[in-house]
């Protein structure tokens, strides 16, 4: 297959590019490099530098002869979406529609979308949440992801485009950006490697479902050749609170400095955890990397980065 990966120079997208290439497919990466890095793009992939909202991106999708599009490019900062919801919608909805229209015109057969488990479900009724859980996003970012899925439903029904929305839990691992709010593992790992204190907001009992980026990439590779249409959770079904997470990172890095506590942040979800059983049933996917294994791999990556920078 010839596969276009938007955001393929980014943290998750570059791991997906690695996985898709390893599965024997041809890969073209579309990325504006606003947050992605050229060095993340595998050597065997072709990089096209353009914004997903642009005419150039639409032309690439329409005329590139792609069998599939894996759409990872997005505005991912929840706080940015709150302060500037227009920008969030411009990138996450209008950018996606630009690609979808071009995909239909270009005869693309399969469209995978990076959605969000935590942001789409909002405050959950049950833990872990299955795909049937109501979507009640509490941020413009979550609303844009939920709306993206609704648009996919339309394109699937009306335009016969095969699609799958992969609802990610909290993804972490090598290449994660330590400078965004989504990068708590990267932030804590960087501080622990320098034996600096990590700041925990509130009591640290707020939980998330942490899934290793290599497992997420594998889910995309499996979904690429599946005929399943609809949303799928990509998580572990295991809740880990921030205190436990910091302790695990301290073990992985050998850090001794205790965490510091700060007042809670307004509007932060207390718990988030998604059920991956359906992905197991339809894709044969389940997470293979335990949290501690993943934290150790992440620590090794950032330790090497620090050594190279020294």
N, C-alpha and C positions, 0 to 999 in steps of 0.2 A: 504493500500500500504506500501511497504518497501522502504524507501527513503534515499538516501545518499546525504548529504549536504557537499560539499567541502567548506572549509573556515568557517565552522559552529561555530568556536570559536571566530570569528571576530565580528565586530560591526553589519553589516547587516545580516550576516549569522546566528548569534545566535538568532536574532529576528525572522528570517524565521524558525529556528528550533522550537522556541516556538509556532509559528503559525501552523506549520505542525503537531506537537504533539497535539495541541488543536483541530485540525481537525480529530484526531483519527488515524493518521498514525504512523508507526514505524519509528524511526529516528536513523541513524548512521551518526556521524560527522567525516569527514576526515580533519585534520588540522595539519600543522607542528609546530604550536604555535610560529612562527617567529614574528607575530604581534597579533595573536589571544590569548585569555586568557582562561585558563582551567575553571575558575570560570564563564565564560559566557555560557558554555555548560549546557543545562538543565539536571537535574538529571535523567530524564527518557530516555535520549539519550545515546548511546554508543559512546565513543570517541576513534578513531584510530589515533595515532600520526604518520603521515608520510607526505612526500612531494608529490605533485601531479605528479611530474616528475619521481617518483620512480617505480621500479618493484613491490614494496609492494602495492602501490596505485593501479596499474593496476590489480594485483592479487585480491585485495579486490573488485574492480568493477566487474571483470570477474567472480568471484566465490561467490559473496555475495548474489546472488539471489534478486537483487534490481529491483523494478518496474520502478523507476525513479531516475535520478541524478539531483540535483540542484547545478550548478557549480558557486560558488561565489569566490573561492580562486583565487587570482591574485596579480600581481605587480601593485599597484594602484597609485604610485607617478609619476605624469607627468614629473617633473623635473628630476627624476631618469631615466625615459625612454629616455630623451634627452641626458643625460650624459653617459648612458650605454644601448643603444638600444638592444645590444645582450642579455643582461640579461632579459630585458623586454620581448623580443620574446621567450627566453628560457622558462620562466615561463608561459607567457600568450598564446603562441601558441604551443610550444612543450609539455608543461604540459597538455594543453587542448586536444591535439591529443592523448596523452597517455591515457587519460580518454575515449575519443571517441572510439578508437580502442577496448579498454576493454569493453566498454558499448555494442558495437555491438556483440562482442564475448560472452558476458554474458547475452544477451537477454533483455537488458534494453529497455523499451518501450517508455520512455519520457525523454527528456533532456532539462532542462531549463538553460539558460546562462545569467549571469549578464553582459550586455553590457552597453554602455554609450551614452546617448542622446547628451550631450554637446560635448564630445570628438569625436564622430563619425561624427556629422554634421559639425563641424568646424564653420567658420564664416557663419552665416545663411543668406539666401535670404529672408525668411519670418519669422515672429514671431507671434505665436509660430510655430515651425517646425513640420509638420506631418511626418509620417514614409516614405512617398514618397519623402521627401527632399533628394537631393544628399548627399552622405557621402563624406566629404572632410576633413579628419582628418589632423590636423596641428601639431601632436606630434606622436612619435613612439607608445605611449600608445594608442592613438586613432586609429592608424593604426592597432594595434594588436586586438583591439575590433572589428573593421570593418572586419578584416581578419577572426576572429573567427566566425563571422556570415556567411561569405562565405564558410568556411569549414562546418558549420552546413548545409548549403544548399546542399552541396555535399553529406553529410552523409544522409540527408533526401531523396534526389533523388535516390542515388545509393544503400544505405543500408536500406532504409525504416525506418529510425529512426525519430520518431515524436519529433519536437523541437520547442522551442520558445525563442527568444532573447529579454529580457526585458531591454529596453534602459532607464536606470535610469537618472533622473535629479540630482540635488545636494542633496544627502540624508543627513539628520541630525537627531539627537535625542540622547537618553540615550545610553551609552556605546561607543559613538564615540571617536576616539583617538584624543586628543588635540595636538598631536605632529607631525601630517602630514599636508601637504599643503591642503589636501581635507577637513580638519577639522575646517574651519573658524568659524562655529557656536560654536564648542567645545572650540576653542581657545579664542574667544571673551567672551564666558560664564565664562570660568575660570578666565579671567582677571577682568570681571565685578563683579564677586562674591567677589573678593579681592579689589574691587573699584580701580583697576589699569586702566591706559589708554589703549585703543585698537588702534593699528596702522592700518590706512586705506591707501592703496597705490593708488597714483593718486588722482583724484577728488572724488573717491567713487561713481561715477555714473555708473560704470560697473554693469551689472545686471546678476542674475542667477535665476533659477527656483528651489526653495527649497521645497523638498518633505519629509514628516515625515517618519521615518523608519518603524513605525507600518503600515502605508499605503503601503509601499513597500513590507513588509512581506505578507500582505493580497493579493497583486497582485500575488505574487508567489504561494500562496496557491490556488488561483483561477485558475492560469495557469496550475498548476499541473494536474488537472483533466479535463482540456479543450482539445479539439482536434485541436485547432487553431495552424497552423504552420506559422512561420514568425516572424518579429520584432514587438514589441509593446512598445510605449512610456509609461513610468511610471513617470509622473510629474504632475504639477498643471496647466500649461498654464499661470501662473502668473509670471511676472518679478518683482524682488525686488532688488534694488540697495544696495550697501554696507553701505551707510549712513543710509538708512531705516532699514537695518538688525541690525546694531549696536544700533540704537535707540530702536528697539523692544527688544533686549537683555537687554539693560539698564532698560527698563520698567519691564521686567520679573525678574530682579535681584535686582532692587532698586539702581543701581549704579548711582553715580553723576558725576564721573570724565569724562570730555569730551574726545572724540577721538582725536588722534594725526594723522597728515597726513605726508606721506613720498612720495618720487618720485615714479612714476609708474613703474611696473615691465615689462621688455621687453617681448613681445610675448603673453601677457595676452589677452584673448578674451574680447571684449567690451560688448557683449550681448549674452545671451544663454537662451532659453526658448523653451519647447517642448509641443506639443499638445497631451493630453491624450484621445481625443475623441474615438479613435479606441479601446482602452482598455475598454472603457465604452460600446462600441457596442458588442465586442466579449466576454468579460469576465464579464460584468456588474460591472466593477470596476470604482470607482472614488475616489479621495482623500477626506477623511472625517475630517482630522485634519487641522485646519487653522494654518497659520504660527505663530500667537501669542500664540495660544494654545500649539503648539508644542514647542515653545521657553520656555514657562512656565514649561512644563513637563521636558524639558532638563535641565533647571535651577534647578528644584527640585532634579533631579538625581545628578547633580554635587555638589549641596549644601550638600546633604547627604554624598557624598564621602569625601568632605572637613571636615565635622563634624566628620566622622569616623577616618580620618587621624590625627585630632587634638589631 
